[in-house]
Amino acid sequence: MQAHIHAWEPMLLSMAHEAHTFHHDEMARVDVDRRDLDRAYEYCDALTALHSRSFYVASSLLPKEKRSAVRALYAFCRVTDDIVDSGDANAASELAAWQARTAATLPSHDDLVALAWADARARFSVPQRYAEQLVAGVAQDLHKSRYDTFDELAAYSYGVASTVGLMSMHIIGYSSPEAIRYAIKLGVALQMTNILRDVGEDWRRGRVYLPAEDLNHFGLSTDDIAAGRVTSNWRRFMRYQIERNRQLYAEALPGIALLAEDGRFAIRAAADLYRAILYAVETNDYDVFSKRAHISALGKVLRLPSVWLQAKRASSPV
């Protein structure tokens, strides 16, 4: 199947392939007491359950070793995000220190997230360069709060989300480097869903991720976001964004067939649960200022049988 190529894709593909082939020594397995390692993984498991029920549910569909590893990855991403979102004047230096600690072959036994992530990274040969790209992407929030075009936003989304998919791809297993293209698209789609859901919350943090070019096209500005008004122009704008977001999911999902069979259900579930947020936004009449679109726990469970069937039917793209 010939995937549609967007103007923003070649640069992101280049970054991903550079990270994928970047020279790095084979990491030795983390040599620590098994009890310390178990404690580290248990902490990452609890952190995932606390902060992202959707990711926790989806990752529970993986075999135990892969499940523990992707939750360590989630915890690494969570701590990275929290450092930047803390508003601390020393966030940049704290982020640099965190990056150094998580790049270490053998972190301190009481640095639980760093320890679990170091073990997961070594166990599944996850290129360290992807983690570096993620930290650099998240660090943009320290100095950039506006985006002019969707191409610019896609580059940001690569750093904060596609890199997570690319690292997950190594943990789950994949059959061809062609999977990289699909992981990039899925990351951009997932991040765009976050952005559309969190417009009001991001505004209160002083950030607007929505492309200014698109806002202008629909006769909107940051004044409309500040006012939190759901007008006819806002509805038209959101319908356009949601349609583009759904198209990205449609383009990304065939890549799931390139993943190891025991990981397809989990990734399909994660994508489907996030994509369902778009329906919740529509149900809320596009009010992303005073309402947070979400899927209930029951709603998540009810979706799983159809997701399982879709994952089972997956066949390799041609």
VEXGU-843438 format. One record per residue (C-alpha): residue in three letters; x, y, z. Coordinates in steps of 0.2 Angstrom, whole numbers, plus 5000, padded with zeros to 4 digits. Example, Ala and Ser with C-alpha at 12.3 -4.5 7.8 and 13.67 -1.06 7.14 Angstrom:
+------+------+------+------+
: type :    X :    Y :    Z :
+------+------+------+------+
:  ALA : 5062 : 4978 : 5039 :
:  SER : 5068 : 4995 : 5036 :
+------+------+------+------+
//
This chain:
+------+------+------+------+
: type :    X :    Y :    Z :
+------+------+------+------+
:  MET : 5000 : 5000 : 5000 :
:  GLN : 5007 : 5017 : 4995 :
:  ALA : 5006 : 5029 : 5010 :
:  HIS : 5002 : 5047 : 5007 :
:  ILE : 5017 : 5058 : 5010 :
:  HIS : 5014 : 5075 : 5018 :
:  ALA : 5026 : 5090 : 5016 :
:  TRP : 5032 : 5088 : 5034 :
:  GLU : 5036 : 5070 : 5032 :
:  PRO : 5053 : 5069 : 5024 :
:  MET : 5062 : 5080 : 5037 :
:  LEU : 5054 : 5069 : 5051 :
:  LEU : 5059 : 5053 : 5042 :
:  SER : 5076 : 5059 : 5040 :
:  MET : 5077 : 5063 : 5059 :
:  ALA : 5070 : 5045 : 5063 :
:  HIS : 5082 : 5036 : 5052 :
:  GLU : 5097 : 5046 : 5058 :
:  ALA : 5092 : 5041 : 5076 :
:  HIS : 5089 : 5023 : 5071 :
:  THR : 5106 : 5021 : 5063 :
:  PHE : 5116 : 5032 : 5075 :
:  HIS : 5131 : 5023 : 5080 :
:  HIS : 5130 : 5017 : 5098 :
:  ASP : 5138 : 5003 : 5107 :
:  GLU : 5127 : 4988 : 5112 :
:  MET : 5121 : 4992 : 5130 :
:  ALA : 5125 : 4979 : 5143 :
:  ARG : 5111 : 4973 : 5154 :
:  VAL : 5109 : 4983 : 5170 :
:  ASP : 5118 : 4974 : 5184 :
:  VAL : 5108 : 4977 : 5200 :
:  ASP : 5099 : 4967 : 5213 :
:  ARG : 5084 : 4960 : 5206 :
:  ARG : 5074 : 4966 : 5220 :
:  ASP : 5079 : 4984 : 5216 :
:  LEU : 5074 : 4982 : 5198 :
:  ASP : 5057 : 4974 : 5202 :
:  ARG : 5054 : 4989 : 5214 :
:  ALA : 5059 : 5001 : 5200 :
:  TYR : 5047 : 4992 : 5187 :
:  GLU : 5033 : 4992 : 5200 :
:  TYR : 5035 : 5011 : 5203 :
:  CYS : 5033 : 5014 : 5184 :
:  ASP : 5018 : 5003 : 5183 :
:  ALA : 5010 : 5013 : 5197 :
:  LEU : 5015 : 5029 : 5189 :
:  THR : 5007 : 5024 : 5173 :
:  ALA : 4991 : 5019 : 5181 :
:  LEU : 4990 : 5035 : 5190 :
:  HIS : 4993 : 5047 : 5175 :
:  SER : 4986 : 5038 : 5160 :
:  ARG : 4972 : 5025 : 5161 :
:  SER : 4971 : 5024 : 5142 :
:  PHE : 4989 : 5019 : 5141 :
:  TYR : 4988 : 5008 : 5156 :
:  VAL : 4973 : 4998 : 5148 :
:  ALA : 4982 : 4997 : 5131 :
:  SER : 4999 : 4991 : 5138 :
:  SER : 4990 : 4978 : 5149 :
:  LEU : 4987 : 4969 : 5133 :
:  LEU : 5006 : 4966 : 5130 :
:  PRO : 5016 : 4951 : 5136 :
:  LYS : 5023 : 4954 : 5154 :
:  GLU : 5041 : 4959 : 5149 :
:  LYS : 5035 : 4971 : 5135 :
:  ARG : 5022 : 4978 : 5146 :
:  SER : 5034 : 4982 : 5160 :
:  ALA : 5046 : 4990 : 5147 :
:  VAL : 5033 : 5001 : 5139 :
:  ARG : 5027 : 5007 : 5156 :
:  ALA : 5045 : 5011 : 5160 :
:  LEU : 5046 : 5021 : 5144 :
:  TYR : 5030 : 5030 : 5149 :
:  ALA : 5037 : 5034 : 5166 :
:  PHE : 5052 : 5041 : 5158 :
:  CYS : 5041 : 5052 : 5147 :
:  ARG : 5030 : 5057 : 5162 :
:  VAL : 5045 : 5063 : 5172 :
:  THR : 5052 : 5073 : 5157 :
:  ASP : 5035 : 5081 : 5154 :
:  ASP : 5033 : 5085 : 5173 :
:  ILE : 5050 : 5094 : 5174 :
:  VAL : 5045 : 5106 : 5160 :
:  ASP : 5027 : 5108 : 5166 :
:  SER : 5033 : 5112 : 5184 :
:  GLY : 5036 : 5131 : 5180 :
:  ASP : 5052 : 5130 : 5189 :
:  ALA : 5065 : 5143 : 5185 :
:  ASN : 5078 : 5129 : 5185 :
:  ALA : 5068 : 5118 : 5173 :
:  ALA : 5081 : 5118 : 5159 :
:  SER : 5096 : 5113 : 5171 :
:  GLU : 5084 : 5100 : 5179 :
:  LEU : 5080 : 5093 : 5162 :
:  ALA : 5098 : 5092 : 5157 :
:  ALA : 5102 : 5083 : 5173 :
:  TRP : 5088 : 5071 : 5171 :
:  GLN : 5094 : 5067 : 5153 :
:  ALA : 5111 : 5063 : 5159 :
:  ARG : 5104 : 5052 : 5173 :
:  THR : 5093 : 5042 : 5161 :
:  ALA : 5107 : 5040 : 5148 :
:  ALA : 5118 : 5032 : 5161 :
:  THR : 5121 : 5013 : 5159 :
:  LEU : 5119 : 5010 : 5178 :
:  PRO : 5108 : 5023 : 5187 :
:  SER : 5107 : 5024 : 5206 :
:  HIS : 5097 : 5010 : 5213 :
:  ASP : 5085 : 5023 : 5221 :
:  ASP : 5082 : 5032 : 5205 :
:  LEU : 5068 : 5021 : 5201 :
:  VAL : 5062 : 5027 : 5184 :
:  ALA : 5080 : 5030 : 5177 :
:  LEU : 5084 : 5012 : 5183 :
:  ALA : 5069 : 5004 : 5175 :
:  TRP : 5071 : 5013 : 5159 :
:  ALA : 5090 : 5009 : 5158 :
:  ASP : 5085 : 4991 : 5160 :
:  ALA : 5071 : 4992 : 5147 :
:  ARG : 5082 : 5001 : 5135 :
:  ALA : 5096 : 4989 : 5136 :
:  ARG : 5084 : 4974 : 5136 :
:  PHE : 5076 : 4979 : 5119 :
:  SER : 5090 : 4988 : 5111 :
:  VAL : 5081 : 5005 : 5110 :
:  PRO : 5092 : 5018 : 5102 :
:  GLN : 5097 : 5031 : 5114 :
:  ARG : 5096 : 5045 : 5101 :
:  TYR : 5077 : 5043 : 5101 :
:  ALA : 5077 : 5047 : 5120 :
:  GLU : 5088 : 5062 : 5116 :
:  GLN : 5076 : 5068 : 5103 :
:  LEU : 5061 : 5067 : 5115 :
:  VAL : 5070 : 5077 : 5128 :
:  ALA : 5074 : 5090 : 5115 :
:  GLY : 5056 : 5090 : 5109 :
:  VAL : 5049 : 5092 : 5126 :
:  ALA : 5061 : 5106 : 5130 :
:  GLN : 5053 : 5117 : 5117 :
:  ASP : 5040 : 5121 : 5129 :
:  LEU : 5052 : 5130 : 5139 :
:  HIS : 5055 : 5144 : 5126 :
:  LYS : 5041 : 5141 : 5112 :
:  SER : 5022 : 5143 : 5115 :
:  ARG : 5015 : 5147 : 5098 :
:  TYR : 5015 : 5138 : 5081 :
:  ASP : 5012 : 5146 : 5064 :
:  THR : 5009 : 5131 : 5053 :
:  PHE : 5004 : 5113 : 5054 :
:  ASP : 5021 : 5108 : 5047 :
:  GLU : 5029 : 5117 : 5062 :
:  LEU : 5017 : 5108 : 5074 :
:  ALA : 5021 : 5091 : 5066 :
:  ALA : 5039 : 5094 : 5069 :
:  TYR : 5035 : 5097 : 5088 :
:  SER : 5024 : 5082 : 5088 :
:  TYR : 5038 : 5071 : 5081 :
:  GLY : 5049 : 5076 : 5096 :
:  VAL : 5036 : 5074 : 5110 :
:  ALA : 5026 : 5059 : 5103 :
:  SER : 5033 : 5050 : 5087 :
:  THR : 5049 : 5047 : 5097 :
:  VAL : 5038 : 5038 : 5110 :
:  GLY : 5031 : 5027 : 5096 :
:  LEU : 5048 : 5024 : 5088 :
:  MET : 5055 : 5018 : 5105 :
:  SER : 5039 : 5007 : 5108 :
:  MET : 5042 : 4999 : 5091 :
:  HIS : 5059 : 4993 : 5097 :
:  ILE : 5051 : 4986 : 5113 :
:  ILE : 5036 : 4977 : 5103 :
:  GLY : 5046 : 4971 : 5089 :
:  TYR : 5044 : 4975 : 5070 :
:  SER : 5047 : 4966 : 5054 :
:  SER : 5053 : 4981 : 5042 :
:  PRO : 5061 : 4998 : 5044 :
:  GLU : 5045 : 5004 : 5034 :
:  ALA : 5037 : 5003 : 5051 :
:  ILE : 5046 : 5020 : 5055 :
:  ARG : 5035 : 5030 : 5043 :
:  TYR : 5019 : 5023 : 5051 :
:  ALA : 5025 : 5026 : 5069 :
:  ILE : 5029 : 5044 : 5065 :
:  LYS : 5012 : 5047 : 5058 :
:  LEU : 5003 : 5039 : 5073 :
:  GLY : 5013 : 5049 : 5085 :
:  VAL : 5008 : 5065 : 5076 :
:  ALA : 4990 : 5059 : 5076 :
:  LEU : 4990 : 5055 : 5095 :
:  GLN : 4998 : 5072 : 5099 :
:  MET : 4986 : 5081 : 5089 :
:  THR : 4972 : 5073 : 5098 :
:  ASN : 4980 : 5079 : 5114 :
:  ILE : 4981 : 5096 : 5108 :
:  LEU : 4963 : 5097 : 5102 :
:  ARG : 4957 : 5090 : 5119 :
:  ASP : 4968 : 5102 : 5130 :
:  VAL : 4965 : 5119 : 5121 :
:  GLY : 4958 : 5127 : 5137 :
:  GLU : 4971 : 5119 : 5149 :
:  ASP : 4986 : 5123 : 5137 :
:  TRP : 4979 : 5141 : 5136 :
:  ARG : 4980 : 5143 : 5155 :
:  ARG : 4998 : 5137 : 5155 :
:  GLY : 5002 : 5151 : 5142 :
:  ARG : 5003 : 5139 : 5127 :
:  VAL : 4993 : 5139 : 5111 :
:  TYR : 4998 : 5124 : 5100 :
:  LEU : 4984 : 5126 : 5087 :
:  PRO : 4992 : 5133 : 5071 :
:  ALA : 4990 : 5152 : 5069 :
:  GLU : 4988 : 5149 : 5050 :
:  ASP : 4973 : 5138 : 5053 :
:  LEU : 4965 : 5150 : 5066 :
:  ASN : 4967 : 5164 : 5054 :
:  HIS : 4959 : 5155 : 5040 :
:  PHE : 4943 : 5152 : 5050 :
:  GLY : 4942 : 5170 : 5056 :
:  LEU : 4949 : 5166 : 5074 :
:  SER : 4963 : 5172 : 5085 :
:  THR : 4970 : 5169 : 5102 :
:  ASP : 4957 : 5181 : 5108 :
:  ASP : 4944 : 5168 : 5104 :
:  ILE : 4953 : 5155 : 5114 :
:  ALA : 4955 : 5167 : 5129 :
:  ALA : 4937 : 5170 : 5129 :
:  GLY : 4933 : 5152 : 5128 :
:  ARG : 4918 : 5155 : 5116 :
:  VAL : 4911 : 5140 : 5105 :
:  THR : 4905 : 5150 : 5090 :
:  SER : 4901 : 5144 : 5072 :
:  ASN : 4918 : 5149 : 5067 :
:  TRP : 4926 : 5138 : 5081 :
:  ARG : 4915 : 5123 : 5076 :
:  ARG : 4920 : 5124 : 5058 :
:  PHE : 4939 : 5126 : 5064 :
:  MET : 4937 : 5111 : 5075 :
:  ARG : 4928 : 5100 : 5062 :
:  TYR : 4943 : 5104 : 5050 :
:  GLN : 4956 : 5099 : 5063 :
:  ILE : 4947 : 5083 : 5068 :
:  GLU : 4945 : 5078 : 5050 :
:  ARG : 4963 : 5080 : 5047 :
:  ASN : 4967 : 5071 : 5063 :
:  ARG : 4956 : 5056 : 5058 :
:  GLN : 4965 : 5055 : 5041 :
:  LEU : 4982 : 5054 : 5050 :
:  TYR : 4975 : 5039 : 5060 :
:  ALA : 4969 : 5031 : 5044 :
:  GLU : 4986 : 5033 : 5036 :
:  ALA : 4995 : 5027 : 5052 :
:  LEU : 4985 : 5011 : 5057 :
:  PRO : 4991 : 5000 : 5042 :
:  GLY : 5008 : 5000 : 5050 :
:  ILE : 5002 : 4990 : 5065 :
:  ALA : 5003 : 4975 : 5053 :
:  LEU : 5022 : 4977 : 5053 :
:  LEU : 5023 : 4975 : 5072 :
:  ALA : 5026 : 4959 : 5081 :
:  GLU : 5010 : 4949 : 5082 :
:  ASP : 5009 : 4950 : 5101 :
:  GLY : 5010 : 4969 : 5101 :
:  ARG : 4997 : 4973 : 5088 :
:  PHE : 4982 : 4972 : 5099 :
:  ALA : 4990 : 4984 : 5112 :
:  ILE : 4995 : 4997 : 5099 :
:  ARG : 4978 : 4996 : 5090 :
:  ALA : 4969 : 4998 : 5107 :
:  ALA : 4980 : 5013 : 5111 :
:  ALA : 4976 : 5022 : 5094 :
:  ASP : 4958 : 5018 : 5095 :
:  LEU : 4956 : 5024 : 5113 :
:  TYR : 4964 : 5040 : 5109 :
:  ARG : 4955 : 5042 : 5092 :
:  ALA : 4938 : 5040 : 5102 :
:  ILE : 4943 : 5056 : 5111 :
:  LEU : 4938 : 5065 : 5095 :
:  TYR : 4921 : 5059 : 5096 :
:  ALA : 4920 : 5065 : 5114 :
:  VAL : 4925 : 5082 : 5108 :
:  GLU : 4911 : 5082 : 5095 :
:  THR : 4899 : 5076 : 5109 :
:  ASN : 4904 : 5091 : 5119 :
:  ASP : 4899 : 5103 : 5105 :
:  TYR : 4918 : 5107 : 5103 :
:  ASP : 4919 : 5115 : 5120 :
:  VAL : 4937 : 5111 : 5124 :
:  PHE : 4938 : 5126 : 5136 :
:  SER : 4927 : 5121 : 5150 :
:  LYS : 4925 : 5102 : 5147 :
:  ARG : 4938 : 5089 : 5146 :
:  ALA : 4934 : 5076 : 5133 :
:  HIS : 4937 : 5058 : 5139 :
:  ILE : 4931 : 5040 : 5137 :
:  SER : 4924 : 5031 : 5153 :
:  ALA : 4932 : 5016 : 5159 :
:  LEU : 4917 : 5006 : 5153 :
:  GLY : 4918 : 5014 : 5136 :
:  LYS : 4936 : 5008 : 5135 :
:  VAL : 4932 : 4990 : 5140 :
:  LEU : 4918 : 4990 : 5127 :
:  ARG : 4929 : 4995 : 5113 :
:  LEU : 4942 : 4981 : 5116 :
:  PRO : 4933 : 4966 : 5107 :
:  SER : 4931 : 4976 : 5090 :
:  VAL : 4949 : 4982 : 5092 :
:  TRP : 4955 : 4964 : 5095 :
:  LEU : 4946 : 4959 : 5079 :
:  GLN : 4954 : 4973 : 5069 :
:  ALA : 4971 : 4968 : 5076 :
:  LYS : 4969 : 4950 : 5071 :
:  ARG : 4964 : 4955 : 5053 :
:  ALA : 4979 : 4965 : 5051 :
:  SER : 4990 : 4960 : 5036 :
:  SER : 5006 : 4967 : 5030 :
:  PRO : 5004 : 4982 : 5018 :
:  VAL : 5011 : 4980 : 5001 :
+------+------+------+------+
//
